[in-house]
Amino acid sequence: MNFIRIVGILLIVAGTASLATGGFSYTKDSTVVKLGPLELTAKQKEEVNLPVWLGVGAIAVGGLMLLLGRKG
């Protein structure tokens, strides 16, 4: 199995996961107030939405890479 086919498979898997989940979230710590030695922090949940065209494009490019990798 050559490099192009492996990258194609990874793109198809990543594109499928992107379409299935729609995005991901993470937690970020931020300082709200800092007054001398006293510091108040808050945890904020941030969401990143992945567009549908990104998942579809990754699947399409991965499929093309599989087809081209087969010929080479």
C-alpha positions in Angstrom: 0.0 0.0 0.0 1.6 3.3 -1.1 1.5 6.7 0.6 -1.2 8.2 -1.7 -3.6 5.4 -0.9 -3.0 5.7 2.8 -3.7 9.4 2.8 -6.8 8.8 0.7 -8.2 6.4 3.2 -7.4 8.8 6.1 -9.2 11.6 4.2 -12.3 9.4 3.7 -12.3 8.5 7.4 -11.8 12.1 8.5 -14.6 13.3 6.1 -17.0 10.7 7.3 -16.3 11.6 10.9 -16.7 15.3 10.1 -20.2 14.6 8.6 -21.2 12.3 11.5 -20.2 14.7 14.3 -20.7 18.1 12.7 -17.9 19.6 14.8 -16.1 19.4 18.2 -16.0 21.2 21.4 -13.2 22.0 23.9 -13.0 23.8 27.3 -10.9 26.9 27.7 -9.8 28.5 31.0 -9.9 32.3 31.1 -9.0 34.8 33.8 -12.0 36.8 34.7 -10.6 39.0 37.5 -7.0 39.5 38.7 -6.7 41.7 41.7 -3.2 41.4 43.3 -2.6 37.8 44.5 -6.3 37.0 44.0 -7.3 35.6 40.7 -10.7 34.4 39.5 -10.9 32.0 36.5 -13.8 30.6 34.6 -14.1 27.6 32.3 -15.7 28.3 29.0 -16.9 25.7 26.6 -16.1 26.6 23.0 -17.7 24.8 20.0 -16.2 24.5 16.5 -18.7 23.7 13.8 -17.3 22.0 10.7 -19.1 22.9 7.4 -20.7 20.1 5.4 -18.7 21.0 2.3 -15.5 20.2 4.2 -16.5 16.7 5.0 -17.8 16.1 1.5 -14.7 17.6 -0.1 -12.4 15.4 2.1 -14.4 12.3 1.0 -14.2 13.3 -2.7 -10.4 14.0 -2.6 -9.8 10.8 -0.7 -11.7 8.8 -3.3 -9.7 10.4 -6.1 -6.5 9.7 -4.3 -7.5 6.0 -3.9 -8.3 5.8 -7.7 -5.0 7.5 -8.6 -3.0 5.4 -6.2 -4.3 2.3 -7.7 -3.0 3.2 -11.2 0.5 4.1 -9.9 
